[in-house]
């Protein structure tokens, strides 16, 4: 499952957040300003995450699943990391490790 979450996260980062070199500034601002995944400011990110997740990975009661949490956290950490350093120096690494920590349960 960790590998699957890593793949989903990579797709979201490259396709949705950074749109192949054209950052989605509104969504990135939501990631920057949201204290948690369930905060109102994070809601702008949800529509980008949902199409990539299957039924087992999506919450049924509003409580974020481990997959949702892992992907959101990895996206947020990747953005924070890129914000501190030039994009060309930040590789997309460590996402599998981050995702595995959240999806093992």
Backbone as XML, in Angstrom:
<?xml version="1.0"?>
<chain id="A" units="angstrom">
  <residue number="1" name="UNK">
    <atom name="N" x="0.812" y="-1.189" z="0.000"/>
    <atom name="CA" x="0.000" y="0.000" z="0.000"/>
    <atom name="C" x="0.863" y="1.265" z="0.000"/>
  </residue>
  <residue number="2" name="UNK">
    <atom name="N" x="2.026" y="1.195" z="0.663"/>
    <atom name="CA" x="2.891" y="2.373" z="0.728"/>
    <atom name="C" x="3.348" y="2.782" z="-0.663"/>
  </residue>
  <residue number="3" name="UNK">
    <atom name="N" x="3.666" y="1.793" z="-1.510"/>
    <atom name="CA" x="4.105" y="2.114" z="-2.860"/>
    <atom name="C" x="2.980" y="2.801" z="-3.643"/>
  </residue>
  <residue number="4" name="UNK">
    <atom name="N" x="1.765" y="2.315" z="-3.482"/>
    <atom name="CA" x="0.614" y="2.914" z="-4.165"/>
    <atom name="C" x="0.399" y="4.364" z="-3.716"/>
  </residue>
  <residue number="5" name="UNK">
    <atom name="N" x="0.532" y="4.603" z="-2.425"/>
    <atom name="CA" x="0.376" y="5.953" z="-1.900"/>
    <atom name="C" x="1.499" y="6.852" z="-2.410"/>
  </residue>
  <residue number="6" name="UNK">
    <atom name="N" x="2.692" y="6.296" z="-2.500"/>
    <atom name="CA" x="3.815" y="7.077" z="-3.054"/>
    <atom name="C" x="3.517" y="7.500" z="-4.494"/>
  </residue>
  <residue number="7" name="UNK">
    <atom name="N" x="3.008" y="6.588" z="-5.286"/>
    <atom name="CA" x="2.693" y="6.893" z="-6.675"/>
    <atom name="C" x="1.609" y="7.966" z="-6.778"/>
  </residue>
  <residue number="8" name="UNK">
    <atom name="N" x="0.578" y="7.832" z="-5.966"/>
    <atom name="CA" x="-0.502" y="8.827" z="-5.953"/>
    <atom name="C" x="0.048" y="10.193" z="-5.560"/>
  </residue>
  <residue number="9" name="UNK">
    <atom name="N" x="0.867" y="10.214" z="-4.520"/>
    <atom name="CA" x="1.435" y="11.467" z="-4.036"/>
    <atom name="C" x="2.301" y="12.125" z="-5.099"/>
  </residue>
  <residue number="10" name="UNK">
    <atom name="N" x="3.135" y="11.350" z="-5.759"/>
    <atom name="CA" x="3.975" y="11.900" z="-6.836"/>
    <atom name="C" x="3.119" y="12.522" z="-7.933"/>
  </residue>
  <residue number="11" name="UNK">
    <atom name="N" x="2.056" y="11.835" z="-8.321"/>
    <atom name="CA" x="1.169" y="12.362" z="-9.362"/>
    <atom name="C" x="0.532" y="13.676" z="-8.932"/>
  </residue>
  <residue number="12" name="UNK">
    <atom name="N" x="0.061" y="13.728" z="-7.694"/>
    <atom name="CA" x="-0.580" y="14.956" z="-7.205"/>
    <atom name="C" x="0.420" y="16.102" z="-7.166"/>
  </residue>
  <residue number="13" name="UNK">
    <atom name="N" x="1.618" y="15.843" z="-6.674"/>
    <atom name="CA" x="2.626" y="16.898" z="-6.600"/>
    <atom name="C" x="2.969" y="17.413" z="-7.988"/>
  </residue>
  <residue number="14" name="UNK">
    <atom name="N" x="3.241" y="16.508" z="-8.907"/>
    <atom name="CA" x="3.671" y="16.925" z="-10.244"/>
    <atom name="C" x="2.538" y="17.479" z="-11.101"/>
  </residue>
  <residue number="15" name="UNK">
    <atom name="N" x="1.385" y="16.825" z="-11.062"/>
    <atom name="CA" x="0.277" y="17.224" z="-11.946"/>
    <atom name="C" x="-0.591" y="18.332" z="-11.380"/>
  </residue>
  <residue number="16" name="UNK">
    <atom name="N" x="-0.875" y="18.285" z="-10.096"/>
    <atom name="CA" x="-1.851" y="19.204" z="-9.514"/>
    <atom name="C" x="-1.210" y="20.395" z="-8.809"/>
  </residue>
  <residue number="17" name="UNK">
    <atom name="N" x="-0.196" y="20.135" z="-7.978"/>
    <atom name="CA" x="0.397" y="21.227" z="-7.213"/>
    <atom name="C" x="1.368" y="22.055" z="-8.041"/>
  </residue>
  <residue number="18" name="UNK">
    <atom name="N" x="2.200" y="21.378" z="-8.801"/>
    <atom name="CA" x="3.211" y="22.100" z="-9.579"/>
    <atom name="C" x="2.932" y="22.076" z="-11.070"/>
  </residue>
  <residue number="19" name="UNK">
    <atom name="N" x="1.885" y="21.440" z="-11.490"/>
    <atom name="CA" x="1.398" y="21.433" z="-12.870"/>
    <atom name="C" x="2.539" y="21.505" z="-13.891"/>
  </residue>
  <residue number="20" name="UNK">
    <atom name="N" x="3.485" y="20.581" z="-13.734"/>
    <atom name="CA" x="4.618" y="20.492" z="-14.645"/>
    <atom name="C" x="5.315" y="21.832" z="-14.839"/>
  </residue>
  <residue number="21" name="UNK">
    <atom name="N" x="5.635" y="22.492" z="-13.729"/>
    <atom name="CA" x="6.380" y="23.742" z="-13.785"/>
    <atom name="C" x="5.555" y="24.996" z="-13.599"/>
  </residue>
  <residue number="22" name="UNK">
    <atom name="N" x="4.247" y="24.861" z="-13.470"/>
    <atom name="CA" x="3.356" y="26.010" z="-13.282"/>
    <atom name="C" x="2.598" y="25.821" z="-11.969"/>
  </residue>
  <residue number="23" name="UNK">
    <atom name="N" x="3.144" y="26.327" z="-10.860"/>
    <atom name="CA" x="2.536" y="26.093" z="-9.540"/>
    <atom name="C" x="1.087" y="26.553" z="-9.444"/>
  </residue>
  <residue number="24" name="UNK">
    <atom name="N" x="0.286" y="25.736" z="-8.795"/>
    <atom name="CA" x="-1.108" y="26.065" z="-8.502"/>
    <atom name="C" x="-1.086" y="26.889" z="-7.213"/>
  </residue>
  <residue number="25" name="UNK">
    <atom name="N" x="-0.968" y="28.194" z="-7.351"/>
    <atom name="CA" x="-0.739" y="29.081" z="-6.211"/>
    <atom name="C" x="-1.860" y="29.053" z="-5.182"/>
  </residue>
  <residue number="26" name="UNK">
    <atom name="N" x="-3.093" y="28.923" z="-5.611"/>
    <atom name="CA" x="-4.216" y="28.899" z="-4.665"/>
    <atom name="C" x="-4.149" y="27.661" z="-3.772"/>
  </residue>
  <residue number="27" name="UNK">
    <atom name="N" x="-3.885" y="26.515" z="-4.366"/>
    <atom name="CA" x="-3.810" y="25.281" z="-3.591"/>
    <atom name="C" x="-2.576" y="25.286" z="-2.700"/>
  </residue>
  <residue number="28" name="UNK">
    <atom name="N" x="-1.473" y="25.764" z="-3.217"/>
    <atom name="CA" x="-0.261" y="25.833" z="-2.405"/>
    <atom name="C" x="-0.455" y="26.772" z="-1.215"/>
  </residue>
  <residue number="29" name="UNK">
    <atom name="N" x="-1.184" y="27.854" z="-1.404"/>
    <atom name="CA" x="-1.495" y="28.761" z="-0.292"/>
    <atom name="C" x="-2.368" y="28.045" z="0.736"/>
  </residue>
  <residue number="30" name="UNK">
    <atom name="N" x="-3.302" y="27.224" z="0.266"/>
    <atom name="CA" x="-4.127" y="26.441" z="1.182"/>
    <atom name="C" x="-3.294" y="25.491" z="2.017"/>
  </residue>
  <residue number="31" name="UNK">
    <atom name="N" x="-2.318" y="24.832" z="1.383"/>
    <atom name="CA" x="-1.418" y="23.943" z="2.121"/>
    <atom name="C" x="-0.605" y="24.731" z="3.144"/>
  </residue>
  <residue number="32" name="UNK">
    <atom name="N" x="-0.130" y="25.877" z="2.728"/>
    <atom name="CA" x="0.708" y="26.698" z="3.605"/>
    <atom name="C" x="-0.073" y="27.200" z="4.822"/>
  </residue>
  <residue number="33" name="UNK">
    <atom name="N" x="-1.325" y="27.587" z="4.623"/>
    <atom name="CA" x="-2.102" y="28.224" z="5.676"/>
    <atom name="C" x="-2.954" y="27.271" z="6.508"/>
  </residue>
  <residue number="34" name="UNK">
    <atom name="N" x="-3.063" y="26.033" z="6.108"/>
    <atom name="CA" x="-3.899" y="25.071" z="6.835"/>
    <atom name="C" x="-3.117" y="24.466" z="7.997"/>
  </residue>
  <residue number="35" name="UNK">
    <atom name="N" x="-3.704" y="24.511" z="9.166"/>
    <atom name="CA" x="-3.064" y="23.917" z="10.338"/>
    <atom name="C" x="-3.171" y="22.391" z="10.306"/>
  </residue>
  <residue number="36" name="UNK">
    <atom name="N" x="-4.291" y="21.884" z="9.789"/>
    <atom name="CA" x="-4.511" y="20.440" z="9.702"/>
    <atom name="C" x="-5.245" y="20.117" z="8.404"/>
  </residue>
  <residue number="37" name="UNK">
    <atom name="N" x="-5.311" y="18.846" z="8.091"/>
    <atom name="CA" x="-6.013" y="18.409" z="6.895"/>
    <atom name="C" x="-7.506" y="18.709" z="6.961"/>
  </residue>
  <residue number="38" name="UNK">
    <atom name="N" x="-8.049" y="18.759" z="8.149"/>
    <atom name="CA" x="-9.486" y="18.976" z="8.300"/>
    <atom name="C" x="-9.856" y="20.449" z="8.470"/>
  </residue>
  <residue number="39" name="UNK">
    <atom name="N" x="-8.856" y="21.325" z="8.468"/>
    <atom name="CA" x="-9.168" y="22.748" z="8.624"/>
    <atom name="C" x="-9.833" y="23.297" z="7.362"/>
  </residue>
  <residue number="40" name="UNK">
    <atom name="N" x="-10.555" y="24.367" z="7.522"/>
    <atom name="CA" x="-11.282" y="24.962" z="6.394"/>
    <atom name="C" x="-10.333" y="25.379" z="5.275"/>
  </residue>
  <residue number="41" name="UNK">
    <atom name="N" x="-9.159" y="25.847" z="5.620"/>
    <atom name="CA" x="-8.200" y="26.286" z="4.596"/>
    <atom name="C" x="-7.650" y="25.127" z="3.770"/>
  </residue>
  <residue number="42" name="UNK">
    <atom name="N" x="-7.703" y="23.925" z="4.320"/>
    <atom name="CA" x="-7.221" y="22.750" z="3.594"/>
    <atom name="C" x="-8.235" y="22.242" z="2.582"/>
  </residue>
  <residue number="43" name="UNK">
    <atom name="N" x="-9.465" y="22.699" z="2.676"/>
    <atom name="CA" x="-10.515" y="22.187" z="1.801"/>
    <atom name="C" x="-10.228" y="22.422" z="0.321"/>
  </residue>
  <residue number="44" name="UNK">
    <atom name="N" x="-9.435" y="23.404" z="0.001"/>
    <atom name="CA" x="-9.101" y="23.654" z="-1.402"/>
    <atom name="C" x="-8.262" y="22.513" z="-1.987"/>
  </residue>
  <residue number="45" name="UNK">
    <atom name="N" x="-7.603" y="21.759" z="-1.127"/>
    <atom name="CA" x="-6.750" y="20.651" z="-1.572"/>
    <atom name="C" x="-7.576" y="19.390" z="-1.836"/>
  </residue>
  <residue number="46" name="UNK">
    <atom name="N" x="-8.654" y="19.207" z="-1.118"/>
    <atom name="CA" x="-9.431" y="17.971" z="-1.199"/>
    <atom name="C" x="-9.843" y="17.570" z="-2.609"/>
  </residue>
  <residue number="47" name="UNK">
    <atom name="N" x="-10.375" y="18.481" z="-3.425"/>
    <atom name="CA" x="-10.781" y="18.074" z="-4.779"/>
    <atom name="C" x="-9.632" y="17.546" z="-5.635"/>
  </residue>
  <residue number="48" name="UNK">
    <atom name="N" x="-8.412" y="17.923" z="-5.291"/>
    <atom name="CA" x="-7.262" y="17.410" z="-6.037"/>
    <atom name="C" x="-6.865" y="16.013" z="-5.578"/>
  </residue>
  <residue number="49" name="UNK">
    <atom name="N" x="-7.110" y="15.712" z="-4.314"/>
    <atom name="CA" x="-6.755" y="14.403" z="-3.772"/>
    <atom name="C" x="-7.759" y="13.319" z="-4.147"/>
  </residue>
  <residue number="50" name="UNK">
    <atom name="N" x="-9.030" y="13.650" z="-4.057"/>
    <atom name="CA" x="-10.089" y="12.644" z="-4.169"/>
    <atom name="C" x="-10.072" y="11.818" z="-5.455"/>
  </residue>
  <residue number="51" name="UNK">
    <atom name="N" x="-9.867" y="12.410" z="-6.625"/>
    <atom name="CA" x="-9.903" y="11.589" z="-7.846"/>
    <atom name="C" x="-8.809" y="10.518" z="-7.912"/>
  </residue>
  <residue number="52" name="UNK">
    <atom name="N" x="-7.759" y="10.685" z="-7.150"/>
    <atom name="CA" x="-6.646" y="9.742" z="-7.189"/>
    <atom name="C" x="-6.818" y="8.576" z="-6.220"/>
  </residue>
  <residue number="53" name="UNK">
    <atom name="N" x="-7.787" y="8.673" z="-5.320"/>
    <atom name="CA" x="-7.973" y="7.646" z="-4.300"/>
    <atom name="C" x="-9.111" y="6.701" z="-4.657"/>
  </residue>
  <residue number="54" name="UNK">
    <atom name="N" x="-8.944" y="5.422" z="-4.299"/>
    <atom name="CA" x="-10.026" y="4.462" z="-4.541"/>
    <atom name="C" x="-10.957" y="4.431" z="-3.332"/>
  </residue>
  <residue number="55" name="UNK">
    <atom name="N" x="-12.022" y="3.668" z="-3.426"/>
    <atom name="CA" x="-13.047" y="3.642" z="-2.374"/>
    <atom name="C" x="-12.500" y="3.228" z="-1.012"/>
  </residue>
  <residue number="56" name="UNK">
    <atom name="N" x="-11.539" y="2.305" z="-0.982"/>
    <atom name="CA" x="-10.981" y="1.855" z="0.289"/>
    <atom name="C" x="-10.098" y="2.923" z="0.929"/>
  </residue>
  <residue number="57" name="UNK">
    <atom name="N" x="-9.577" y="3.826" z="0.129"/>
    <atom name="CA" x="-8.694" y="4.871" z="0.652"/>
    <atom name="C" x="-9.457" y="6.125" z="1.087"/>
  </residue>
  <residue number="58" name="UNK">
    <atom name="N" x="-10.698" y="6.248" z="0.679"/>
    <atom name="CA" x="-11.494" y="7.431" z="1.008"/>
    <atom name="C" x="-12.258" y="7.246" z="2.313"/>
  </residue>
  <residue number="59" name="UNK">
    <atom name="N" x="-12.378" y="8.323" z="3.060"/>
    <atom name="CA" x="-13.122" y="8.310" z="4.313"/>
    <atom name="C" x="-14.604" y="8.087" z="4.044"/>
  </residue>
  <residue number="60" name="UNK">
    <atom name="N" x="-15.238" y="7.355" z="4.935"/>
    <atom name="CA" x="-16.684" y="7.125" z="4.832"/>
    <atom name="C" x="-17.461" y="7.957" z="5.848"/>
  </residue>
  <residue number="61" name="UNK">
    <atom name="N" x="-16.739" y="8.459" z="6.868"/>
    <atom name="CA" x="-17.432" y="9.189" z="7.925"/>
    <atom name="C" x="-16.872" y="10.594" z="8.184"/>
  </residue>
  <residue number="62" name="UNK">
    <atom name="N" x="-15.985" y="11.058" z="7.336"/>
    <atom name="CA" x="-15.415" y="12.391" z="7.512"/>
    <atom name="C" x="-14.104" y="12.411" z="8.277"/>
  </residue>
  <residue number="63" name="UNK">
    <atom name="N" x="-13.760" y="11.297" z="8.903"/>
    <atom name="CA" x="-12.473" y="11.182" z="9.581"/>
    <atom name="C" x="-11.449" y="10.759" z="8.539"/>
  </residue>
  <residue number="64" name="UNK">
    <atom name="N" x="-10.377" y="11.532" z="8.349"/>
    <atom name="CA" x="-9.405" y="11.190" z="7.312"/>
    <atom name="C" x="-8.828" y="9.780" z="7.492"/>
  </residue>
  <residue number="65" name="UNK">
    <atom name="N" x="-8.723" y="9.051" z="6.398"/>
    <atom name="CA" x="-8.119" y="7.722" z="6.425"/>
    <atom name="C" x="-6.604" y="7.872" z="6.482"/>
  </residue>
  <residue number="66" name="UNK">
    <atom name="N" x="-5.926" y="6.745" z="6.719"/>
    <atom name="CA" x="-4.466" y="6.790" z="6.741"/>
    <atom name="C" x="-3.915" y="7.193" z="5.379"/>
  </residue>
  <residue number="67" name="UNK">
    <atom name="N" x="-4.561" y="6.733" z="4.302"/>
    <atom name="CA" x="-4.108" y="7.097" z="2.956"/>
    <atom name="C" x="-4.282" y="8.597" z="2.725"/>
  </residue>
  <residue number="68" name="UNK">
    <atom name="N" x="-5.428" y="9.133" z="3.074"/>
    <atom name="CA" x="-5.673" y="10.572" z="2.903"/>
    <atom name="C" x="-4.669" y="11.382" z="3.720"/>
  </residue>
  <residue number="69" name="UNK">
    <atom name="N" x="-4.447" y="10.957" z="4.954"/>
    <atom name="CA" x="-3.517" y="11.664" z="5.830"/>
    <atom name="C" x="-2.095" y="11.586" z="5.300"/>
  </residue>
  <residue number="70" name="UNK">
    <atom name="N" x="-1.686" y="10.408" z="4.843"/>
    <atom name="CA" x="-0.325" y="10.241" z="4.325"/>
    <atom name="C" x="-0.092" y="11.119" z="3.106"/>
  </residue>
  <residue number="71" name="UNK">
    <atom name="N" x="-1.035" y="11.121" z="2.189"/>
    <atom name="CA" x="-0.878" y="11.901" z="0.961"/>
    <atom name="C" x="-0.902" y="13.392" z="1.266"/>
  </residue>
  <residue number="72" name="UNK">
    <atom name="N" x="-1.824" y="13.825" z="2.091"/>
    <atom name="CA" x="-1.901" y="15.243" z="2.454"/>
    <atom name="C" x="-0.611" y="15.681" z="3.159"/>
  </residue>
  <residue number="73" name="UNK">
    <atom name="N" x="-0.144" y="14.871" z="4.096"/>
    <atom name="CA" x="1.067" y="15.209" z="4.844"/>
    <atom name="C" x="2.279" y="15.263" z="3.937"/>
  </residue>
  <residue number="74" name="UNK">
    <atom name="N" x="2.413" y="14.297" z="3.055"/>
    <atom name="CA" x="3.549" y="14.295" z="2.128"/>
    <atom name="C" x="3.493" y="15.502" z="1.199"/>
  </residue>
  <residue number="75" name="UNK">
    <atom name="N" x="2.310" y="15.819" z="0.698"/>
    <atom name="CA" x="2.172" y="17.003" z="-0.159"/>
    <atom name="C" x="2.546" y="18.266" z="0.602"/>
  </residue>
  <residue number="76" name="UNK">
    <atom name="N" x="2.076" y="18.370" z="1.818"/>
    <atom name="CA" x="2.361" y="19.542" z="2.637"/>
    <atom name="C" x="3.855" y="19.649" z="2.942"/>
  </residue>
  <residue number="77" name="UNK">
    <atom name="N" x="4.469" y="18.528" z="3.291"/>
    <atom name="CA" x="5.900" y="18.534" z="3.600"/>
    <atom name="C" x="6.723" y="18.845" z="2.356"/>
  </residue>
  <residue number="78" name="UNK">
    <atom name="N" x="6.319" y="18.311" z="1.222"/>
    <atom name="CA" x="7.035" y="18.585" z="-0.025"/>
    <atom name="C" x="6.956" y="20.072" z="-0.352"/>
  </residue>
  <residue number="79" name="UNK">
    <atom name="N" x="5.780" y="20.663" z="-0.172"/>
    <atom name="CA" x="5.621" y="22.084" z="-0.445"/>
    <atom name="C" x="6.484" y="22.908" z="0.500"/>
  </residue>
  <residue number="80" name="UNK">
    <atom name="N" x="6.455" y="22.577" z="1.791"/>
    <atom name="CA" x="7.250" y="23.310" z="2.778"/>
    <atom name="C" x="8.729" y="23.208" z="2.439"/>
  </residue>
  <residue number="81" name="UNK">
    <atom name="N" x="9.162" y="22.035" z="2.031"/>
    <atom name="CA" x="10.556" y="21.814" z="1.659"/>
    <atom name="C" x="10.927" y="22.643" z="0.427"/>
  </residue>
  <residue number="82" name="UNK">
    <atom name="N" x="10.067" y="22.668" z="-0.569"/>
    <atom name="CA" x="10.335" y="23.445" z="-1.785"/>
    <atom name="C" x="10.319" y="24.938" z="-1.520"/>
  </residue>
  <residue number="83" name="UNK">
    <atom name="N" x="9.510" y="25.360" z="-0.558"/>
    <atom name="CA" x="9.416" y="26.780" z="-0.256"/>
    <atom name="C" x="10.724" y="27.293" z="0.348"/>
  </residue>
  <residue number="84" name="UNK">
    <atom name="N" x="11.439" y="26.437" z="1.039"/>
    <atom name="CA" x="12.692" y="26.835" z="1.679"/>
    <atom name="C" x="13.884" y="26.813" z="0.727"/>
  </residue>
  <residue number="85" name="UNK">
    <atom name="N" x="13.819" y="25.987" z="-0.307"/>
    <atom name="CA" x="14.951" y="25.837" z="-1.224"/>
    <atom name="C" x="14.466" y="25.970" z="-2.658"/>
  </residue>
  <residue number="86" name="UNK">
    <atom name="N" x="15.364" y="26.310" z="-3.570"/>
    <atom name="CA" x="14.964" y="26.361" z="-4.986"/>
    <atom name="C" x="14.427" y="25.014" z="-5.446"/>
  </residue>
  <residue number="87" name="UNK">
    <atom name="N" x="13.390" y="25.038" z="-6.271"/>
    <atom name="CA" x="12.718" y="23.804" z="-6.718"/>
    <atom name="C" x="13.682" y="22.823" z="-7.365"/>
  </residue>
  <residue number="88" name="UNK">
    <atom name="N" x="14.674" y="23.318" z="-8.065"/>
    <atom name="CA" x="15.600" y="22.425" z="-8.763"/>
    <atom name="C" x="16.464" y="21.621" z="-7.800"/>
  </residue>
  <residue number="89" name="UNK">
    <atom name="N" x="16.564" y="22.042" z="-6.537"/>
    <atom name="CA" x="17.401" y="21.318" z="-5.587"/>
    <atom name="C" x="16.604" y="20.392" z="-4.684"/>
  </residue>
  <residue number="90" name="UNK">
    <atom name="N" x="15.284" y="20.314" z="-4.870"/>
    <atom name="CA" x="14.448" y="19.484" z="-4.002"/>
    <atom name="C" x="13.941" y="18.279" z="-4.778"/>
  </residue>
  <residue number="91" name="UNK">
    <atom name="N" x="14.553" y="17.115" z="-4.564"/>
    <atom name="CA" x="14.068" y="15.919" z="-5.263"/>
    <atom name="C" x="12.802" y="15.385" z="-4.611"/>
  </residue>
  <residue number="92" name="UNK">
    <atom name="N" x="12.040" y="14.641" z="-5.383"/>
    <atom name="CA" x="10.839" y="13.991" z="-4.842"/>
    <atom name="C" x="11.254" y="12.662" z="-4.238"/>
  </residue>
  <residue number="93" name="UNK">
    <atom name="N" x="11.896" y="12.725" z="-3.080"/>
    <atom name="CA" x="12.348" y="11.508" z="-2.406"/>
    <atom name="C" x="11.769" y="11.462" z="-1.010"/>
  </residue>
  <residue number="94" name="UNK">
    <atom name="N" x="11.761" y="10.282" z="-0.450"/>
    <atom name="CA" x="11.306" y="10.113" z="0.916"/>
    <atom name="C" x="9.803" y="9.991" z="1.062"/>
  </residue>
  <residue number="95" name="UNK">
    <atom name="N" x="9.060" y="10.130" z="-0.034"/>
    <atom name="CA" x="7.607" y="10.059" z="0.062"/>
    <atom name="C" x="7.180" y="8.656" z="0.445"/>
  </residue>
  <residue number="96" name="UNK">
    <atom name="N" x="7.843" y="7.638" z="-0.071"/>
    <atom name="CA" x="7.487" y="6.261" z="0.286"/>
    <atom name="C" x="7.660" y="6.061" z="1.784"/>
  </residue>
  <residue number="97" name="UNK">
    <atom name="N" x="8.755" y="6.570" z="2.340"/>
    <atom name="CA" x="9.005" y="6.429" z="3.765"/>
    <atom name="C" x="7.927" y="7.148" z="4.575"/>
  </residue>
  <residue number="98" name="UNK">
    <atom name="N" x="7.582" y="8.371" z="4.175"/>
    <atom name="CA" x="6.541" y="9.125" z="4.868"/>
    <atom name="C" x="5.195" y="8.413" z="4.769"/>
  </residue>
  <residue number="99" name="UNK">
    <atom name="N" x="4.865" y="7.959" z="3.570"/>
    <atom name="CA" x="3.586" y="7.296" z="3.349"/>
    <atom name="C" x="3.500" y="6.004" z="4.138"/>
  </residue>
  <residue number="100" name="UNK">
    <atom name="N" x="4.595" y="5.258" z="4.201"/>
    <atom name="CA" x="4.602" y="3.992" z="4.914"/>
    <atom name="C" x="4.312" y="4.196" z="6.394"/>
  </residue>
  <residue number="101" name="UNK">
    <atom name="N" x="4.805" y="5.282" z="6.959"/>
    <atom name="CA" x="4.555" y="5.564" z="8.374"/>
    <atom name="C" x="3.086" y="5.759" z="8.680"/>
  </residue>
  <residue number="102" name="UNK">
    <atom name="N" x="2.321" y="6.240" z="7.722"/>
    <atom name="CA" x="0.911" y="6.506" z="7.944"/>
    <atom name="C" x="0.007" y="5.358" z="7.495"/>
  </residue>
  <residue number="103" name="UNK">
    <atom name="N" x="0.458" y="4.536" z="6.567"/>
    <atom name="CA" x="-0.441" y="3.560" z="5.959"/>
    <atom name="C" x="-0.285" y="2.154" z="6.498"/>
  </residue>
  <residue number="104" name="UNK">
    <atom name="N" x="0.577" y="1.948" z="7.465"/>
    <atom name="CA" x="0.837" y="0.605" z="7.969"/>
    <atom name="C" x="-0.324" y="0.051" z="8.782"/>
  </residue>
  <residue number="105" name="UNK">
    <atom name="N" x="-1.103" y="0.889" z="9.384"/>
    <atom name="CA" x="-2.147" y="0.445" z="10.307"/>
    <atom name="C" x="-3.227" y="-0.355" z="9.673"/>
  </residue>
</chain>
